[in-house]
Amino acid sequence: MRATLYSNGRLFTGDPERPTAEAMVVRGERIDYVGDNGTARTRAGTDALELDLAGRTVLPGFVDGHAHVLMTGEAQLKAHLTDAADVAEIQRRVAAWADTNPDAPRVLGRGWLFGAVPGGRPTRQLLDAVVPDRPVYLDANDYHSVWVNTAALAELGVTRDTPDPVGGRIVRDTDGEPTGHLEETAAIEIVWSFLAEASSDTDRDRALMAAAHAYLSSGVTSAVDMALDERNVAAMVRAERDGRLDLRVVGHWLIHPGIDHGPQIERAAELARTHRSERLRVTGVKFIVDGVIDGCTATMLKPYADGSNADPIWTADALAPAVAAADAAGLQVALHAIGDGAVRMALDALEHAAAVNGPRPRRHRIEHLEYVDPADVPRLAQLGVTASMQPVHADPAIRDNWAAMLGDERAERGFAWPEFSGAGAKLAFGTDAPTAPHPPLPNIYIATTRKSALDPELPARQPDLAIPAPDALVHGTADSAWACRAEDDVGRLRAGLLADFVVLDRDPFDHADGAAEALLRARVLRTVVGGRTVCRS
């Protein structure tokens, strides 16, 4: 088999046995050799295709440790609202999208921030003022609530008499009428399920291809999808069958509260047995234990600044046996837990599963961990739990509302990544796209500097919690691969692993270029998956 020789480069391998190299040989889908130019040329053979890297930097393909793949593709097609500073700008963009898409049955947007809405309380009337005649659906930046207009409420059949679903809330005014804001499972079960029914396989196929292109062109070669359902699995299966799935996907099946967990876990186990390829693998289940701090729906050990607190979406009595059942089925368990109360509850459930089921190979994980009580940090390492975190959520440009909701010293202990790795836990980085931008290099920039990728002029927030760039890159590649049981295939540049890597236009470690800032300026020139170039700029 003819080899491809990548020579004269600056390879950051992520491999502690050989951290850097200057050349790599790829044979078929896998890496045959990583090391010096001379040995690589000999190993490749005289008939090899040689690509001169001309000193450019090569990194392992990024493994986005927490993503929502189809939702990321759908987000590319909606009105973008994350940088809309106030209601007037949100209204202007929603109206512009409606005008640009006159035949769309619904007006769709994503990414609005609570801080841009007066009092953090969105209302249907604010949307009715600009689009009164078509349903409007706007996903919040954290994707834990949806803001809709009056026409959308009518389409959904939501009235003052509609009950709140378990773990969710239809926000109501003082007269008991829905305001147009649906939180947590009310967004998932009422809005998203309706929109999923209204969309077609063609829509989902288009969204998957848009997501794959967005990820691959930014250097992500694998993504861990944290909310699989029947429809998006079917779209991924179609793409894999047709040879269109260049992005590697590892998936977790979403388990819904208030429904018998037994059949849901059985379905996840069936999918895990069926889908085990290098392009599509189902590895586990996902439980959403609480909400988000920005909306005061995360479960805290102490109340928020306004004296309120939020009940968990799952009760402890329901969560513990469900987690134990998933563990017994050999599934990898991922638990969304943002507030310190929810993190403690998640750790208790994992501890219960270990006690009930006894010793077995486990790689369970907790997602987000935005604020964790210091007493619980060592428990992650003790239980072998991965801390799956997203530096992009700590961007100072979006931290003011987060800090205001806590209103005390907790605001300066948030997103404490070094505490977890320092205590011995594995730390995996992702982006949680589309709740945040999907490109991995700005994500690493925030981890390295605690500065804003959205507004680099802002001062660093909690710079003492920054992580060295090489460590941050490993958390976003090798450690994320380990966290999804893919370390034998991806995450490092090492002989025997799949040839998934990216070529950058500059060296992010070059201090002459301003090392951290180079991460923001760097562009992906080439993305290779399984030895094949899938994106080039």
C-alpha positions in Angstrom: 0.0 0.0 0.0 1.4 3.3 -1.1 2.3 5.6 1.9 1.9 9.3 2.3 4.8 11.2 3.9 4.2 14.4 5.8 7.6 15.9 6.2 9.3 19.1 7.6 6.6 19.9 10.0 6.2 20.8 13.7 4.1 18.0 15.1 2.5 18.3 18.5 1.7 14.6 19.1 -0.1 14.6 22.4 2.0 11.4 23.1 4.1 11.6 26.2 6.5 9.1 24.8 7.3 11.4 21.9 5.7 14.9 22.5 7.1 16.5 19.3 8.2 15.3 15.9 9.0 16.6 12.4 7.5 14.0 10.1 4.7 11.4 9.9 4.0 8.4 7.6 0.4 7.5 6.9 -0.4 4.2 5.3 -4.1 3.6 4.5 -6.3 4.9 7.3 -3.6 4.7 10.0 -0.4 6.3 11.1 2.6 4.1 10.3 5.4 6.2 11.8 5.9 9.5 13.8 9.4 10.9 14.3 12.3 12.5 12.4 12.4 13.3 8.6 15.1 10.8 7.7 13.6 7.7 9.3 10.1 8.7 8.1 11.4 9.0 4.5 13.0 5.5 4.7 9.9 4.1 6.3 7.6 5.6 3.6 9.5 4.1 0.7 10.6 5.5 -2.6 7.1 5.4 -4.1 5.5 7.5 -1.3 3.5 10.6 -1.9 5.4 13.4 -0.1 3.6 16.5 1.3 6.1 19.1 2.5 4.6 20.8 5.6 7.1 23.7 5.3 7.4 24.1 9.0 3.6 24.3 9.7 2.1 22.9 12.9 0.2 19.6 13.0 -2.1 18.7 15.8 -4.1 15.6 16.5 -7.7 16.0 15.3 -9.8 17.6 18.1 -12.3 15.4 19.9 -15.2 17.6 21.0 -16.0 16.0 24.3 -19.5 17.4 24.5 -21.5 18.3 21.4 -24.9 18.3 19.9 -24.2 17.5 16.3 -27.5 17.9 14.4 -28.4 20.9 16.6 -25.1 22.5 15.6 -26.0 22.0 12.0 -29.5 23.4 12.5 -28.0 26.4 14.3 -26.0 27.3 11.3 -29.3 27.9 9.5 -31.1 30.1 12.1 -30.9 33.7 13.1 -27.7 34.2 15.3 -28.4 36.1 18.5 -25.5 35.5 20.8 -23.9 38.9 20.2 -27.2 40.8 20.2 -26.7 43.2 23.1 -30.3 44.1 23.8 -33.9 43.4 22.9 -33.9 45.9 20.1 -31.1 44.1 18.3 -32.7 40.7 18.9 -35.9 42.1 17.4 -34.1 43.5 14.4 -32.3 40.2 13.6 -35.5 38.2 14.1 -37.4 40.5 11.7 -34.5 40.4 9.2 -34.5 36.6 9.2 -38.2 36.5 8.7 -37.9 38.9 5.7 -35.0 36.9 4.2 -37.0 33.6 4.6 -40.6 34.6 3.6 -41.6 31.1 2.7 -40.4 29.5 6.0 -43.4 28.4 8.0 -41.6 29.4 11.2 -39.0 32.0 12.2 -36.1 30.3 13.9 -33.2 31.8 16.0 -30.7 30.7 18.5 -28.3 32.0 21.1 -30.0 34.8 22.9 -28.5 35.8 26.3 -30.5 36.4 29.5 -28.5 39.5 30.0 -29.8 41.0 26.8 -33.4 40.7 28.0 -34.9 43.1 30.6 -34.8 41.3 34.0 -33.8 38.1 32.1 -37.6 37.6 31.5 -38.4 37.2 27.8 -42.1 37.6 26.8 -44.1 36.7 23.8 -45.2 40.3 23.3 -41.6 41.4 22.6 -41.6 39.0 19.6 -45.2 39.7 18.6 -44.1 43.3 18.0 -41.9 42.3 15.1 -43.4 39.0 13.9 -47.1 38.7 14.8 -48.2 36.4 11.9 -45.8 33.4 12.0 -44.6 31.3 14.9 -41.2 32.3 16.3 -38.9 29.9 18.2 -35.7 31.2 19.7 -33.4 28.8 21.6 -31.5 30.4 24.5 -27.7 30.4 24.3 -27.6 27.6 26.9 -30.3 25.5 25.0 -32.2 25.0 28.3 -35.1 27.2 27.4 -37.0 28.5 24.4 -38.6 31.9 23.8 -41.6 31.9 21.6 -44.3 34.3 20.4 -48.1 34.1 20.7 -48.5 32.3 17.3 -46.0 29.6 18.5 -47.9 29.1 21.7 -51.1 28.6 19.7 -49.3 26.2 17.3 -48.0 24.2 20.3 -51.4 24.2 22.0 -49.9 25.7 25.1 -52.5 27.5 27.2 -52.9 28.6 30.8 -54.3 25.1 31.5 -51.3 23.2 30.1 -49.5 21.5 33.0 -45.8 21.8 33.5 -43.9 18.6 32.5 -41.8 16.8 35.0 -38.6 18.8 35.4 -39.7 21.8 33.4 -41.7 25.0 33.6 -44.0 27.0 31.4 -43.3 30.4 32.7 -46.6 32.3 33.5 -47.5 35.9 34.3 -49.4 37.1 37.3 -52.7 36.2 35.6 -51.5 32.6 34.9 -51.1 33.1 31.2 -48.0 31.7 29.5 -45.4 34.4 28.9 -43.7 32.7 26.0 -40.7 31.3 27.9 -40.5 27.5 28.3 -37.7 26.1 30.5 -35.9 22.8 30.7 -38.1 19.8 29.9 -40.9 22.1 28.8 -38.5 23.2 26.0 -37.4 19.6 25.2 -40.7 17.8 25.4 -43.1 20.5 24.2 -41.1 22.6 21.7 -38.3 20.5 20.4 -40.5 17.4 20.1 -43.0 19.4 18.1 -40.3 20.9 15.8 -38.8 17.5 15.3 -42.1 16.1 14.2 -42.5 19.1 11.8 -39.1 18.5 10.2 -38.2 15.9 7.6 -35.4 13.4 7.0 -34.2 15.8 4.3 -34.0 18.6 6.9 -32.0 16.4 9.3 -29.7 15.2 6.6 -29.0 18.8 5.6 -28.3 19.7 9.2 -26.0 16.8 9.7 -23.9 17.7 6.6 -23.8 21.4 7.8 -22.6 20.3 11.2 -20.0 17.9 9.8 -18.6 20.7 7.5 -18.5 23.2 10.4 -16.7 20.8 12.7 -14.2 19.4 10.1 -13.3 22.8 8.7 -12.4 24.0 12.2 -10.3 21.0 13.1 -12.7 18.7 14.9 -12.5 15.1 13.6 -14.6 13.4 16.3 -17.6 14.7 18.3 -19.3 13.2 21.4 -23.0 13.7 20.9 -24.8 14.1 24.2 -28.5 13.9 23.2 -29.1 11.1 20.7 -32.7 10.2 19.8 -34.3 8.0 17.1 -34.3 10.7 14.5 -30.8 11.9 14.7 -29.4 8.3 15.0 -31.3 7.5 11.8 -29.8 10.5 10.0 -26.3 9.4 11.1 -26.9 5.9 10.0 -28.0 7.1 6.5 -24.9 9.2 6.2 -22.6 6.4 7.2 -24.4 4.0 4.9 -24.0 6.4 2.0 -20.3 7.1 2.8 -21.1 10.8 3.7 -20.1 10.6 7.4 -16.6 12.0 7.5 -17.0 13.3 11.1 -16.6 10.5 13.7 -19.5 10.5 16.1 -19.7 8.9 19.5 -23.2 9.1 21.0 -25.1 9.1 24.3 -28.8 8.3 24.3 -30.8 10.9 26.2 -32.8 9.4 29.1 -36.0 11.3 29.9 -37.3 11.8 33.5 -40.8 10.9 34.5 -40.8 7.9 32.1 -39.9 4.3 33.0 -36.1 4.2 32.6 -36.0 0.5 31.9 -37.1 0.5 28.2 -35.0 3.6 27.6 -31.9 2.0 28.9 -32.7 -1.2 27.0 -32.9 0.8 23.8 -29.6 2.5 24.5 -28.0 -0.9 25.1 -29.4 -2.2 21.8 -28.0 0.7 19.9 -24.6 0.3 21.7 -24.5 -3.3 20.4 -25.6 -2.3 16.9 -23.5 0.8 16.2 -19.8 0.1 16.9 -18.0 1.3 13.8 -15.2 3.8 13.5 -17.6 6.5 12.2 -20.6 5.9 14.4 -20.6 4.4 17.9 -23.2 4.5 20.6 -21.4 4.2 23.9 -23.8 5.3 26.7 -26.6 7.3 28.1 -27.1 10.9 29.3 -29.1 12.1 32.3 -29.9 15.8 32.7 -29.8 16.3 36.5 -30.4 20.1 36.6 -30.5 23.2 34.5 -28.3 26.3 34.2 -27.0 29.0 36.5 -27.8 31.8 34.0 -31.5 30.9 34.2 -31.4 30.0 38.0 -32.5 26.4 37.1 -29.2 24.8 38.2 -29.5 23.1 41.6 -27.3 24.8 44.2 -26.4 23.8 47.8 -27.1 27.5 48.8 -29.7 29.8 47.2 -29.1 32.2 44.4 -28.7 35.9 45.0 -32.4 36.5 44.8 -33.1 33.8 47.5 -34.4 31.2 45.0 -33.2 27.8 44.2 -34.1 25.1 41.7 -35.2 21.5 42.3 -33.3 19.0 40.3 -34.9 17.6 37.2 -34.4 14.1 38.5 -35.1 13.2 42.1 -32.3 11.4 43.9 -34.6 8.4 44.4 -35.3 8.2 40.7 -31.8 8.9 39.5 -29.8 6.4 41.6 -31.6 3.2 40.3 -31.6 4.5 36.7 -27.8 5.1 36.8 -27.3 1.7 38.4 -29.3 0.0 35.7 -27.3 1.8 33.0 -24.1 0.8 34.7 -25.2 -2.8 35.0 -26.0 -2.8 31.2 -22.3 -1.8 30.6 -23.3 1.6 29.3 -21.2 4.7 29.9 -23.1 7.2 32.0 -22.9 10.9 31.4 -24.7 13.2 33.8 -25.4 16.9 33.1 -24.8 18.6 36.5 -23.9 22.3 36.6 -24.8 23.4 40.2 -23.0 22.1 43.2 -26.2 20.5 44.5 -26.6 18.6 41.3 -23.0 17.6 41.1 -23.2 16.1 44.6 -26.4 14.2 43.6 -24.7 12.9 40.4 -21.7 11.7 42.4 -23.9 10.0 44.9 -25.7 8.2 42.1 -22.5 6.9 40.6 -21.2 5.9 44.0 -24.5 4.0 44.5 -24.1 2.2 41.1 -20.6 1.1 42.1 -21.8 -0.3 45.4 -24.7 -2.1 43.8 -23.0 -3.6 40.8 -19.5 -4.2 42.2 -16.1 -3.8 40.5 -16.3 -3.5 36.7 -14.6 -1.4 34.0 -16.2 2.0 34.1 -15.7 5.4 32.4 -18.6 7.5 33.7 -18.5 11.2 33.4 -20.1 14.4 34.7 -20.8 17.2 32.2 -20.2 20.9 32.8 -19.4 21.1 36.6 -19.6 24.9 36.5 -19.6 25.3 40.2 -18.6 22.4 42.5 -18.4 22.4 46.3 -14.7 22.0 47.2 -15.6 18.9 49.3 -16.8 17.1 46.2 -13.8 17.8 43.9 -11.7 14.8 45.2 -14.7 12.4 44.8 -14.3 12.5 41.0 -10.9 10.9 41.1 -11.9 8.5 43.8 -14.8 7.3 41.7 -12.9 7.4 38.4 -15.3 10.0 37.0 -14.2 12.2 34.1 -14.8 15.9 34.5 -16.2 16.9 31.0 -16.0 20.7 30.8 -16.3 23.5 28.2 -13.9 26.4 28.6 -16.0 28.5 26.1 -18.7 28.7 28.8 -16.3 30.7 30.9 -15.8 33.4 28.3 -15.8 36.7 30.2 -18.1 38.2 27.5 -21.0 36.0 28.8 -20.0 35.7 32.5 -21.7 38.8 34.0 -25.2 37.4 34.3 -23.8 34.0 35.5 -21.9 35.8 38.3 -24.9 38.0 39.2 -27.1 35.0 39.7 -24.8 33.6 42.3 -24.0 37.0 43.8 -21.3 36.0 46.2 -17.8 34.4 46.4 -19.0 31.4 44.4 -18.8 33.6 41.3 -15.0 33.6 41.6 -14.7 29.8 42.0 -16.5 28.9 38.8 -15.1 26.7 36.0 -12.2 25.6 38.2 -10.6 23.2 35.7 -7.2 22.9 37.4 -8.8 21.8 40.6 -10.2 18.6 39.0 -7.0 17.6 37.1 -5.0 18.6 40.2 -7.1 16.2 42.3 -6.3 13.4 39.9 -9.5 13.3 37.8 -9.4 13.0 34.0 -10.3 16.3 32.4 -12.0 16.3 28.9 -12.7 19.5 27.0 -15.5 20.2 24.5 -17.6 23.1 23.4 -21.3 22.0 24.0 -22.0 23.4 20.5 -24.4 24.9 19.6 -24.8 26.4 23.1 -21.4 27.9 22.4 -19.2 28.3 19.2 -18.0 25.0 17.9 -14.4 25.9 16.8 -11.9 24.2 19.2 -9.0 26.7 19.0 -10.9 29.6 20.6 -12.0 27.1 23.3 -8.3 26.3 24.0 -7.5 30.0 24.0 -10.0 30.6 26.8 -8.7 27.7 28.8 -5.1 29.0 28.4 -5.9 32.7 29.2 -9.3 32.9 30.9 -9.8 35.8 28.4 -12.6 36.3 26.0 -12.6 34.8 22.5 -15.7 36.8 21.7 -14.2 40.1 22.9 -10.4 39.8 23.4 -10.2 43.3 24.7 -11.9 42.2 28.0 -9.6 41.5 30.9 -9.0 37.9 32.0 -11.3 36.5 34.6 -9.8 34.3 37.2 -6.4 34.1 35.4 -5.1 31.9 38.3 -7.3 29.1 36.9 -5.7 29.2 33.4 -4.1 26.0 32.0 -0.9 25.8 29.9 -1.6 25.5 26.2 0.0 22.0 25.8 -2.2 20.7 28.7 -5.3 22.3 27.3 -4.7 20.8 23.9 -4.3 17.4 25.4 -7.6 17.8 27.3 -9.2 18.6 23.9 -7.7 15.7 22.1 -6.1 12.7 23.9 -8.1 13.1 27.1 -11.4 13.6 25.3 -10.6 10.5 23.3 -10.0 8.5 26.4 -13.2 9.8 28.0 -15.3 8.3 25.1 -13.3 5.1 25.0 -11.6 6.0 21.7 -8.0 6.3 22.9 -6.9 3.2 20.9 -8.0 5.0 17.7 -7.8 8.8 17.9 -6.5 11.7 20.1 -2.8 11.4 19.5 -0.3 11.2 16.7 1.1 7.8 17.3 1.9 4.8 15.1 -1.1 2.4 14.9 -3.8 5.1 15.6 -6.1 6.4 12.9 -4.6 9.2 10.9 -6.9 12.0 12.1 -5.0 15.3 12.3 -5.1 19.0 11.4 -2.5 21.3 9.8 -2.5 25.0 11.1 -1.2 28.1 9.4 0.9 29.0 12.4 2.4 27.6 15.6 0.2 28.2 18.6 3.2 27.7 20.9 5.3 30.3 19.1 5.9 33.0 21.8 7.2 35.4 19.1 3.6 35.4 17.8 2.1 35.8 21.2 1.4 32.2 22.1 -2.1 32.4 23.4 -3.2 35.0 20.9 -1.9 32.7 18.1 -4.7 30.3 19.1 -7.2 32.9 18.1 -5.5 33.8 14.9 -4.6 30.3 13.8 -6.5 28.9 10.8 -6.9 25.2 9.8 -5.3 24.6 6.4 -6.1 20.9 6.2 -8.2 18.4 8.1 -7.4 14.7 7.6 -9.7 11.9 8.7 -8.6 8.3 8.4 -5.7 9.3 6.1 -8.0 11.2 3.7 -8.1 15.0 3.4 -11.7 16.0 4.0 -11.2 19.8 4.3 -8.6 22.2 2.8 -8.4 25.9 2.7 
